């Protein structure tokens, strides 16, 4: 446990030292929340577009912000591998569990800070726009956003393990684009229907957004919440397991 906490503290300090963590993981989602709210105010009510209403936008931005934690996780792991830091650390008594936990825990902490900033801003916007967004829903959105956060951290750990420092960010950029578009953050796939909805339902990103939005709106009935939550949780376990297995295999290969 001491080794795990020490490595976690090291990675926490690396996050704090990197200005990208403030720009992409904290600042950019906040800016997008404000900008999309201004866009929503300029859309005529006759258009019937509700995806940018703060009730829907808050959950979408919370999930969108998690994609940057994925990117940061991949960069951190790939950078440690490229700089031979991990190879030197393999000579210590640390186990693969210590390394994996040391990467995951600070990223979860970053998610909690990121989510708090997002929901506080969303609540202020809701007060200004007189939207129906309750504090209890926002808190539940943070808690029930944890499975999707673990999913994206797993993707980041997997990308950082399989690819080098140059390729890992590129792979994560593809996932960010897929997560934001096919996650239905910027459009309503259910209203669109057709082939696009079928494609969205084939990927976990769609269910990540649905879970958090349902939690924030305190809608826990039927397939609107429980089915998406189950799918996201299962996908998170699968991807994180694959990432752990890949990391352990890479670790054994480096030690050989």
N, C-alpha and C positions, 0 to 999 in steps of 0.2 A: 504493500500500500504506500509506503514511503517513496519508493521509486516511481510509482504511478503519479503521485502528487507532485513530486519534483519535476517530472517531465511535463506534467500539465501546467505547472507554474512557468516553466521555460517557454512553452508555446503561448501561454497567455501574454507574456512579455513581448514575444515576437509579434503578436497581434497589435499590441499597444504601440509598438515602435513603427509599424508600417502605416503610413498615411492612407494607403488604399483601403484599409479596413474602415476608416472613418468616412471616406468618400463613397465607396460602393456599398458597404454593408450598413451604414447608418445614414449618411447624408442623402444618397441618391433615392432610396425609397421614400424618404420624407419629402423631397422635392417633387417626385412623381405624384404623391398623394395630393399635394397642393395644386399642382398643375392640372391634374385630371379633374379636380373639383372645380377649378375655373372653367375647364372645358365643359363640364356638366352644366354649369350655370349659363353657358352660352347656347346650349342646345334647346330648341323650342320644345315645350311640353307636348305639342301635337305630334312630335316624332315618336313619342312613346319609348324612348331609349332610357332604360333604368340601370344599365350596367355601371355607369359612372356615378350613380347616387351613392352617397357615403355609406349607406347600409350595405351595398354590394362592393363598393370600391375598397373599403377598409380590409375586408377579408382577402380580396384579390391582391392588394399591395403587400399584405403580410406574407402571402405565399410567394409573390414575386421577389420579395427581399431575400427569401431563403435561397434562391438560386445563386445569389452573390456569396452566400456563406459556402455553398458548394464550390464555387470558383476559388475562394480563398483557401478552402481545405485542400483542394487539388494543388494549388500553387505551393502551399506550405510543405506538403508531403513530397512533391516532385523536387522542390528546391533542396530539401534535406537529403534526398537521394542523390541528386546531381552533384552536390557539394561534398559527398562522401561523409556527411555528418552521421547518417544512420549506420554506415559500415563501421565507423569508429565506436558508435554507441553499442554495436552488437558485441563488442569485447567486454562490456560491462555485464553484471548479473541480471540486467533487465530482460524480461520475457516479451513475447509478441503481445501479450495481453496488456503489459505496461505501455508499450508503444501505441497500440490502437486506442486504449483508453485515454492516453495523454493527448491524442489528437482530437478525439470526439468530445471530451468534457469541456475544453475551452470554447469549442465551436457552439456547443449547446448554451453556454453562458452568453456568447455573442448573440445567439438567437434571442434569448430572453431580453437582453438589453435592447436589441433591435425591435422586438415585438412591443415592448413597453413604450418606446418612442413612437411607434406607429399608432398604437391604440390611443395614447394620450392626444396625439395630433388629431386623430379621427374623432375623438370625443369633443375636442374643441370645435372642430368643423361642424359636427352635428349640432352643437349648441348654437352656433352662428346661423346655420341653415335651418334650424328647428326640425332636424331629422329625428326619427325614432330609433335611437341607438343607445341601448342601456349599458351601464357599467358592468353588470353581471355578464352580459353577452360578450363584451370585450375581453373580460377576464377568461371566460370559457374559450374564447377564440384563441387566446395565447396557449392555454393548457392543451386544447385539442389540436393545436397546430404543431405540437411536438412530434407526432408520427411523421408528418410531412417534412419537418426539419431533419429528423433522423434519416429519412429517405434521401434528401439532398446531400446531407453530410456523407452518407454511404456512397452516393455517386461521386462526390469529390474525392473521397478516400480511394475509391476504385480507379478513378482517372489518374490520380497522383501516383498510384502504385504501378499502373500499367504503362504510363507514358512519361516522357521526360519533361523537363521544365518548360520547353518550348511548345510541345504538343499538347500537354494537359490543359492549358488555358483555352486552346482552340476547341478541344472536345467539349469543354464546359460551356463555351460560347454557343455551341450547337444546342446543348441541352437547355441553356437559358432561353434561346429563341423558341425551342419546342415547348418549354414549360410555360412561357408567357403567352404564347399564341394558342397552343392546343390545350392549355390549362384554362382557357376561356376567361382570362383576366380582362381582356380588352374587348370582348364581344360575347354575346349570349348564344352559345351553341344550341341550347334547348329551344330557343325561339327560331334559330336558323334551320335546324333539322337536317335531313338529308344525309349525304355522304360525309359532310364535315362533322356532324354529330357522331356518326359511327366511328370515324377516325379518332375523335377525342375520347370516346369511351373505351378505346383499345389501349390507352396510355394512362398511367397513374396521375398525371398532372391535373387532369379534369376533376378527378375525385378529391385531390388535395384542396382545390379551390372550393368545391361544393361543401366539403366537410367544415372548413373554417367559416365560410359564409353562413351555413346553417347554424353553427354554434353561436356566432355573433348575433344572429337574428332570433336565437332561442327557438329554433324549429327542429324538434327532435322526433318527428313522426315519420313512419314509413321509410321508403327508400331515399328520402331527401337527406338523411343524416347517417343512419346506421350502416347502410350498405357502402357508401363512400368511405366511412371511417374504417370499416373492416378491410376494404380493398387497399387503402393507403397503408394500414398497419401491416398487412401481409406483404405488400411490396417493399415496405421499409425493412422488414425482417429479412426478406430474400436478398435485397441489394446489399444490405449491411453484412450479411453472412458471406456473400460472394466477395465483398471487399476484404473482409477479414481473412478468408481463405487465400485470396490473391496476395495479400500482404505477407502472410506466413510463408507462402511458397516463394515469394521474392526474397524474403529474409533467409530462408534455407539455401536458396541459390547463391546469394551473396556470401554466405558463410562457407560454402563448399569450395 
